[in-house]
């Protein structure tokens, strides 16, 4: 299926110091490649985004965001749909933030602040509340840990077809030979192209995909057993072992920690 283009907003004023844009992105829709005269934080409060910048493409979940410095050409879209929240930040306000595109972790507090900023953006700010929320967001961005765990995404159509299929069905077990036949090339050629374009083997990418999807699925309320079945693991114990190897904790512990983080964020907002 082809992707549809979303029109980029025109004629909007620059941020002083921050503007929040909230938009729903339907599945298989993207903005055309463009650049801003200000910094941008690319984030989705739900769903998954694809971000292409400086010759690389990657996928981020609601636990991750991408920082894009002023002037970088980029393209943002979503394979399955997402609730997009874009922060536009003036040059001066973002002067202590990274000078190159960076993927970083989004804490529950930062997520809550982004949601709040989107709700109050454009309202009367006579008491300075929006300015205080903006200051807290900038503090959180300066403290956010950079990550190497985003899911690389291909640029060419043939490999994009492969990755989109596996993303929709992580239980698909076809290897390079089978996928090579599907895409009209040898298994060796496919493996070589895959590693050259994504920086890892198909097997390693599939492992990272399963981890990425497990966080998404469990965050959506699926149990550990249901998640293991959705991802195509032979048993729950095999999934638990793989998750612990990558994350350093069991899926159950991860879920408990995520739930505790959400409760703490809610208490902060209530306080």
Secondary structure as GFF3:
##gff-version 3
##sequence-region A 1 271
A	DSSP	beta_strand	4	6	.	.	.	ID=ss1
A	DSSP	beta_strand	18	25	.	.	.	ID=ss2
A	DSSP	beta_strand	29	31	.	.	.	ID=ss3
A	DSSP	beta_strand	39	47	.	.	.	ID=ss4
A	DSSP	beta_strand	49	53	.	.	.	ID=ss5
A	DSSP	beta_strand	56	60	.	.	.	ID=ss6
A	DSSP	beta_strand	64	68	.	.	.	ID=ss7
A	DSSP	beta_strand	74	78	.	.	.	ID=ss8
A	DSSP	beta_strand	82	89	.	.	.	ID=ss9
A	DSSP	beta_strand	102	105	.	.	.	ID=ss10
A	DSSP	alpha_helix	108	120	.	.	.	ID=ss11
A	DSSP	alpha_helix	129	143	.	.	.	ID=ss12
A	DSSP	beta_strand	151	153	.	.	.	ID=ss13
A	DSSP	alpha_helix	157	168	.	.	.	ID=ss14
A	DSSP	alpha_helix	176	183	.	.	.	ID=ss15
A	DSSP	alpha_helix	187	198	.	.	.	ID=ss16
A	DSSP	alpha_helix	202	219	.	.	.	ID=ss17
A	DSSP	alpha_helix	224	231	.	.	.	ID=ss18
A	DSSP	alpha_helix	236	247	.	.	.	ID=ss19
A	DSSP	alpha_helix	251	270	.	.	.	ID=ss20
###
